Amino acid sequence: MKINTIITLDNQEKYMVLNSTVYENSNYYLVMGMDENNEVISSKVAIFKAENEGEDIYVTKVEDNDLMVTITNLLKSQIK
């Protein structure tokens, strides 16, 4: 997954990848939802954890509040 690309989940929801970071050997992505016209939905922001299985990438939404704060702080520290 690359920054500024659109990903589509199995449930057909689309997200724009805004930023990424690595924490404890896992890849995390800051994403923003998109509507059916590929317009960004600014209120639909999430952090996804990505796991590679062969050539497939599986993402899960981060729900743990402490982990969300940690990842958010890492992403903020990378902005220069």
C-alpha positions in Angstrom: 0.0 0.0 0.0 1.3 3.4 -1.0 0.5 6.9 0.2 -2.0 8.8 -2.0 -3.5 5.6 -3.4 -7.0 4.4 -3.1 -7.7 1.0 -1.5 -11.0 -0.9 -1.8 -12.0 -3.3 1.0 -13.9 -6.5 0.5 -17.1 -4.7 1.5 -16.4 -2.2 -1.3 -15.6 0.7 1.0 -12.9 2.9 -0.4 -10.2 4.7 1.4 -7.4 7.1 0.5 -4.1 6.3 2.1 -2.7 9.5 3.7 0.3 8.4 5.7 2.0 5.3 7.0 4.3 4.2 9.8 5.8 1.1 11.4 5.3 0.2 15.0 6.5 -3.0 16.7 7.2 -4.6 13.2 3.7 -3.9 11.9 2.6 -1.5 9.2 0.0 1.1 10.1 -1.8 3.5 7.7 -3.8 6.7 8.3 -6.7 6.6 5.8 -9.7 8.7 4.9 -12.9 7.3 3.6 -14.2 8.0 0.1 -17.7 8.1 -1.4 -18.9 6.5 -4.6 -17.7 9.5 -6.6 -14.2 9.2 -5.1 -14.7 12.3 -3.1 -13.0 12.3 0.3 -15.2 12.1 3.4 -13.2 14.1 5.9 -15.2 12.8 8.9 -14.3 9.2 8.0 -10.8 8.9 9.3 -9.3 5.6 10.5 -6.0 3.8 11.2 -5.6 0.4 9.6 -3.1 -2.3 10.5 -1.9 -4.2 7.4 -0.8 -7.8 7.3 0.8 -9.5 4.3 -0.2 -13.1 3.5 1.6 -14.1 0.3 0.7 -11.5 -2.3 -2.5 -10.4 -0.5 -2.7 -7.6 2.0 -5.3 -7.8 4.8 -6.2 -4.7 6.8 -7.9 -4.4 10.1 -9.2 -1.2 11.7 -7.4 -0.2 14.9 -10.0 0.0 17.7 -7.7 0.1 20.7 -7.6 3.7 22.0 -4.1 3.4 23.5 -2.7 2.0 20.2 -4.5 4.7 18.2 -2.9 7.4 20.4 0.5 5.8 19.9 0.2 5.5 16.2 -1.2 9.1 15.9 1.8 10.5 17.8 4.2 8.5 15.6 2.5 9.9 12.5 2.6 13.5 13.8 6.3 13.2 14.7 7.1 12.2 11.1 5.5 15.4 9.7 8.2 18.0 9.2 
